[in-house]
Amino acid sequence: MTVVKFSSSGANLGKETVPHIVKPDAEWKRQLSAISYEVARQAGTERPYTGDSWDLHTAGLFRCACCDTALFSSATKFDSGTGWPSFWQVLAKENVVEIRDKDFGMVRTAISCRRCDAHIGHVFDDGPQPTGLRYCMNSAAMHFAKFA
């Protein structure tokens, strides 16, 4: 599969072909915290205002907690008032997968990491310009890497 790589300073390093990451459940459980496992591997949702990055305003990249794929830049993060980290744009469309989600009696679009299939959150059409989108993500499914 192809993803876009980013340096520790946020520079786009271009597209790279990488293997799809598949691990047994037991290995994911050893690698991740309980909440990260629940959210990323079981498509759960953390409670609002409980994640470690919902109100983080430092410059850097938000990477997949499971495989380190770069997903979002702090430059597109905004305060949505929801208690979850929200962004108006993904870092690279190649790095995520959008999946139609019909759970809980509603239709929405789930966002997953392309490389390891981790559930990250959902995207909605009530965000700010320039995209009008709100990528409402779970802190537990990502880790923050401050720019070097």
Disulfide bonds with the S-S distance in Angstrom:
none
